[in-house]
Structure formats: C-alpha cells, structure tokens
C-alpha cells in the first residue's frame, strides 16, 4: 500500500504511509570483521557501555583505550577468526540472528499479513538499533515491539539493549508507541525447546554424559547484591529444565563463564568447575549447554567448545559434548513466535 494524504487534509499535506506494527529483535552485536581496527571499534563500544563496565570514566577509559585496546583486539580477533563464517563474511551470531528473523517473519506474515514488519538489530556494531528504528518509522510503523533476545534479564544485556532502543526513539519527530518484551527464562515453550535439544544430544552422544552443565554468562557478584535478578532467573531456568527432563539434582549443574576484571563474579566459574568435576568428582563424561544465549557466538563456539573443553580434558575428562544454542531450531522459532504473539495483544488482528 502506498502513502496517501489524510482525509480532509489540504493537498500539500505530507503523505502518510499505512500504519504497521514493527517487531524488532535485538542481540548483543558483532564486529564487522576480525581485523585489528574492526575489533577495536567493536570492543571500544562494548566495553565503554556503563551497563557493562560501571567504573568511573576517568578511571576506566584511560585503562581501556591505552592498555586493553592495544592488545585485546589481536587476541579477540584470533578467536573470532577461528569461528568466522568465511563463506558469508560475517560472524556466526550475525548469520544465525538473520536466519531466526527470517523464520519468525514467515510465521508473523502467516498470522498477521502486512500488518507487521519484522527486522533485527544489534546493541553494538551493525545493524545498529538507530538505523532499524529509523527504517521502521519510515516504513509507517506507528507501534514497535522491541524484543531483546536474552531469556534471562540482566542490566548488562537486556537493559542496555532497551536503553539503546529508547535513545533511538528520542530522535523521532513522530515517536511510535513502544512495548518491550519481558524476559522469557521461564516460558514453557522456551523450556520445552531447551529440553528437546538436550534429549536429542543425549540420544546422539557416543557416550551418555554423567552430568549436564548449564553454563550461563557471568556477572560481577556485586550486581546481584545491587538487585540484578539475573542469577535467580538462571537458577530457575536450570530448575525448570531439570523438572521437564525428569531428572534429579545429581544430573544437572549451574555455572557461570566469561569472567572479566578483578572483581568476584557469580560462582561457580565454568572453566574451574568442569575441571573439578573431572578431577575430584570422577565425572569423565559431561555435556555443556548455554541457556542464556539465543544464538551461538564467540562465548559458546570458542570459549565453551575450545577453552572450557580444554580445561575439562586437561583435568582428566574424557568425553565433552557441547549442546548448541537453540539458534533457528524449529522449536525455538515456535517459542519466540509464541512470545511475540502474546506481546502483540491488542495491536494486531
């Protein structure tokens, strides 16, 4: 449908496009490439976010710009290179998020037709949140449903994505009505998708794992004490998964990965715990799943499947099974689509 003048408006009135509802998925982000300057731009944006590192700027920025960003882009670039989608010239997170969006868009089109417009953005890097909000407004979206793809809420993930979305809305002359999707860490469809992925992995494993390690991205312990609900939501996801699988406590564990800086972070640390399990508990065959990630990325493909696996094997572990993120699996797409439908109530027919 084309843009038209409103009824009873003068002939020179700006044309207005038919109203739509935008559905905007958001993930963390990705560098444009794994070379030094691409990595430095990405890491600078990410590590300058006050939601991620909340130290005073006068103390943190000199350390970041003069020391950390002179070295870390090289090591991070090598890590990204090892997992890069060279065929498409992009990171796996970009490929997977695009595929998720396309599949969910097909579901939304089948349900709601041209009433909705679907797209995705990244909190850091490209495509930016600003650019996608602008494109939706230009396309006639008078309402936008913003969906951070983090099952569990954390200030350093969900909140900063929301911050960026609201900053983008501040730039609009005609600001669309907005809704933000709640965390879906305990949504039955999400838990079911997780359980199905575990059941498939166990059925296909050459040696049945002794234990399933649910490895969540870490946060400083201080954030929990200051009121961030992330730790509790992670624990609940593990409990619901355990109950759905019909297991007892001896078959599943919760750990946290990706520690950074000098502070105490949420424990137990995955890299240490898998080694302890192998050495002290005799758990020689384990599986690891990452329920906090909606798509495989550097923290899963490189950190879990390389660094954490190596820690386990060096401590005497024998069989390490990494269970991929839900990615664009049909059950995951169905779960995310269900969450979206529930949040579109009253906005579409």
C-alpha positions in Angstrom: 0.0 0.0 0.0 1.3 3.5 -0.9 1.4 6.6 1.2 -1.6 8.9 0.9 -2.8 12.3 2.3 -5.1 12.1 5.4 -8.8 12.6 4.7 -9.8 16.2 4.7 -6.2 17.4 4.7 -5.0 20.1 2.2 -3.4 18.9 -1.0 0.1 19.9 0.2 -0.1 17.8 3.4 2.8 15.3 3.7 1.7 11.8 2.6 1.5 9.2 5.4 2.1 5.5 4.9 -0.4 2.9 6.2 0.2 2.1 9.8 2.1 -1.0 10.7 3.5 -2.7 13.8 7.2 -3.2 13.8 8.7 -6.2 15.5 12.4 -5.6 16.2 14.6 -8.4 17.6 17.9 -7.3 19.3 21.0 -9.2 20.0 24.3 -8.3 21.6 26.4 -7.5 18.5 29.3 -8.5 16.4 32.4 -6.9 14.9 32.3 -6.3 11.1 35.4 -8.3 10.7 38.2 -9.8 12.8 41.0 -7.4 11.8 42.5 -5.1 14.5 40.6 -2.0 13.7 37.2 -3.7 13.3 37.8 -5.5 16.6 39.0 -2.3 18.4 35.9 -0.3 17.3 33.6 -3.1 18.4 35.3 -3.7 21.8 35.6 0.0 22.5 31.8 0.5 22.0 31.0 -2.6 24.1 33.5 -2.0 26.9 32.6 1.7 27.1 29.0 0.9 28.0 28.3 1.8 31.6 25.8 -1.1 31.9 28.7 -3.5 31.1 31.6 -1.8 33.0 30.2 0.7 35.5 33.6 2.0 36.8 34.0 5.9 36.7 35.1 7.0 33.2 38.1 8.9 34.5 39.4 5.7 35.9 38.2 3.2 33.3 38.7 4.9 29.9 42.5 5.5 30.1 43.0 1.9 31.1 40.6 0.7 28.3 41.9 3.0 25.5 45.6 3.0 26.3 46.2 -0.5 27.5 43.3 -3.0 27.0 42.5 -1.9 23.4 46.1 -2.0 22.3 46.3 -5.8 22.9 42.9 -7.3 23.2 41.8 -6.7 19.6 44.6 -9.1 18.5 43.6 -12.0 20.8 39.8 -11.4 20.3 40.4 -11.2 16.5 42.1 -14.6 16.5 39.2 -16.0 18.5 36.7 -14.6 16.0 38.7 -15.8 13.1 38.5 -19.4 14.4 34.7 -19.3 14.3 34.1 -16.9 11.5 31.6 -17.7 8.7 34.0 -17.2 5.9 31.5 -18.1 3.2 29.3 -15.2 4.2 32.0 -12.9 5.5 30.4 -12.5 8.9 30.2 -13.9 12.5 28.0 -16.8 13.3 25.9 -14.6 15.5 25.0 -12.4 12.5 24.2 -15.4 10.3 22.0 -17.1 13.0 20.2 -13.9 14.0 19.3 -13.2 10.4 18.1 -16.8 9.9 16.0 -16.6 13.1 14.5 -13.3 11.9 13.6 -14.8 8.5 11.8 -17.8 10.0 9.9 -15.8 12.6 9.0 -13.2 9.9 7.4 -16.0 7.9 5.4 -17.0 11.0 4.3 -13.4 11.6 3.4 -13.0 7.9 1.2 -16.1 8.0 -0.5 -14.9 11.2 -0.9 -11.1 10.5 0.0 -10.4 6.9 1.1 -6.9 6.0 0.0 -5.6 9.5 3.5 -6.3 10.7 7.1 -5.6 9.7 9.9 -7.7 11.1 13.7 -7.0 11.5 16.7 -7.3 13.8 19.3 -5.0 15.2 22.5 -5.3 17.3 23.2 -3.3 20.5 26.9 -2.9 19.4 28.1 -2.8 15.9 25.8 -3.2 12.8 23.0 -3.2 12.0 22.5 -0.5 14.6 19.4 -0.1 16.7 19.2 3.5 15.5 19.1 2.5 11.8 16.5 -0.1 12.3 14.2 2.1 14.3 14.5 4.8 11.7 13.7 2.3 8.9 10.6 1.1 10.7 9.3 4.6 11.3 9.9 5.5 7.6 8.0 2.3 6.6 5.0 3.5 8.6 5.4 1.7 11.9 3.4 3.6 14.5 4.0 0.9 17.1 7.2 -1.1 17.7 7.5 -4.3 19.8 11.2 -4.5 20.9 12.4 -8.0 21.8 15.9 -8.3 23.4 16.9 -12.0 22.7 18.1 -12.7 26.2 16.0 -15.3 28.1 17.2 -14.0 31.5 17.2 -10.3 32.3 20.5 -8.6 33.2 21.4 -4.9 33.3 24.4 -5.6 31.1 22.3 -7.3 28.4 18.5 -6.7 28.4 18.7 -3.2 30.0 21.4 -1.8 27.8 19.5 -3.1 24.7 16.4 -1.3 26.0 18.4 1.9 26.7 19.6 2.0 23.1 16.1 1.4 21.8 14.7 4.3 23.8 17.6 6.5 22.8 16.7 5.8 19.2 13.1 6.7 19.9 14.2 10.1 21.3 15.4 11.1 17.8 12.0 10.6 16.2 9.7 13.5 15.4 6.6 11.2 15.5 7.6 8.7 18.1 6.0 5.3 17.7 4.3 3.7 20.7 6.6 1.1 22.2 6.5 -2.2 24.1 9.4 -4.2 25.4 9.2 -8.0 25.7 9.7 -9.4 29.2 12.5 -11.9 29.8 11.3 -15.4 28.9 13.5 -17.5 31.1 10.6 -19.5 32.5 8.3 -19.6 29.4 7.1 -23.1 28.9 7.8 -23.1 25.2 11.4 -21.9 25.7 12.0 -24.6 28.4 10.5 -27.2 26.1 12.8 -26.2 23.3 15.8 -26.5 25.6 14.7 -29.9 26.9 14.2 -31.2 23.3 17.8 -30.1 22.4 19.2 -31.9 25.5 17.2 -35.1 24.7 18.5 -35.0 21.1 22.1 -34.5 22.1 21.9 -37.3 24.7 20.3 -39.7 22.2 23.1 -39.0 19.7 26.0 -39.0 22.1 28.5 -41.8 21.7 28.9 -42.0 25.5 26.0 -40.8 27.7 27.1 -37.8 29.8 27.3 -38.2 33.5 26.2 -34.6 34.1 24.7 -31.6 32.2 26.4 -28.3 32.9 24.2 -25.3 32.3 26.8 -22.6 31.7 25.4 -19.0 31.8 27.3 -15.8 31.0 28.7 -14.4 34.2 28.2 -11.1 36.0 30.0 -9.5 38.9 28.7 -10.8 42.3 28.2 -7.1 43.2 25.4 -6.8 40.6 23.4 -9.5 42.3 23.8 -7.7 45.6 22.6 -4.4 44.0 19.4 -6.0 42.8 20.0 -7.5 39.4 17.7 -10.6 39.1 19.9 -12.4 36.5 21.4 -15.0 38.9 18.0 -16.0 40.2 16.5 -16.3 36.8 19.4 -18.5 35.6 18.8 -20.8 38.6 15.1 -21.0 37.8 15.8 -21.9 34.1 18.0 -24.8 35.3 15.4 -26.0 37.7 12.6 -25.9 35.2 14.8 -27.7 32.6 15.6 -30.4 35.3 11.9 -30.8 36.1 10.9 -31.1 32.4 13.6 -33.7 31.8 12.5 -35.6 34.9 16.0 -35.6 36.5 17.3 -35.1 40.0 19.9 -32.6 41.3 22.8 -35.0 40.7 22.3 -34.9 36.9 22.5 -31.1 36.3 24.5 -28.1 37.5 24.6 -24.3 37.1 27.8 -22.5 36.4 28.9 -19.1 35.1 31.5 -18.2 32.4 33.3 -15.2 30.8 34.8 -13.6 33.9 36.5 -10.2 33.3 38.5 -7.9 35.5 39.5 -8.1 39.2 36.1 -8.4 40.9 34.5 -11.5 42.3 31.9 -12.9 39.8 29.0 -15.2 40.1 30.2 -18.7 41.0 31.0 -21.4 40.3 33.1 -20.5 37.3 32.5 -22.9 34.5 36.2 -23.2 33.5 37.1 -24.2 37.0 34.1 -26.3 37.8 34.4 -28.6 34.8 38.0 -29.4 35.8 36.9 -30.0 39.4 34.1 -32.3 38.2 36.6 -34.4 36.2 39.4 -34.4 38.8 37.5 -34.6 42.1 34.1 -35.9 41.3 35.0 -38.5 38.7 32.7 -37.0 36.1 34.6 -38.1 33.0 31.7 -37.5 30.5 29.8 -34.2 30.6 27.6 -32.2 28.4 27.5 -28.4 28.4 24.6 -26.2 27.3 24.4 -22.4 27.3 20.8 -21.4 28.1 21.5 -17.7 28.4 22.4 -17.4 24.7 19.7 -17.4 22.0 22.4 -17.9 19.3 25.8 -19.4 19.1 28.6 -16.8 19.3 32.1 -16.3 20.5 31.3 -17.2 24.1 29.9 -20.6 23.0 31.7 -21.7 19.9 35.2 -20.5 21.1 35.0 -20.2 24.9 32.9 -23.3 25.7 33.8 -25.6 22.8 37.5 -24.7 23.0 38.7 -23.2 26.3 36.3 -24.9 28.7 36.6 -28.2 26.8 40.3 -28.0 27.1 40.1 -27.3 30.9 37.9 -30.4 31.3 40.1 -32.7 29.3 43.4 -31.5 30.9 41.8 -32.5 34.3 41.1 -36.0 33.1 37.8 -35.6 31.4 37.2 -38.0 28.5 34.0 -37.1 26.6 32.9 -33.5 26.3 29.6 -32.8 24.5 28.7 -29.2 23.6 25.0 -28.8 23.0 24.5 -25.9 20.5 22.3 -23.0 21.3 18.7 -23.1 20.1 19.6 -20.9 17.1 17.0 -21.2 14.4 15.8 -24.6 15.5 12.1 -25.0 14.7 11.1 -25.4 18.4 13.0 -22.2 19.3 11.4 -20.3 16.4 8.0 -21.5 17.6 8.8 -20.4 21.2 10.0 -17.0 20.2 7.0 -16.6 17.8 4.6 -17.5 20.7 6.2 -14.9 23.0 5.8 -12.3 20.2 2.1 -13.2 19.7 1.5 -12.8 23.4 3.1 -9.4 23.4 1.2 -8.1 20.4 -2.2 -8.4 22.2 -4.5 -5.5 21.2 -2.1 -4.3 18.5 -3.0 -6.6 15.6 -6.0 -8.6 14.4 
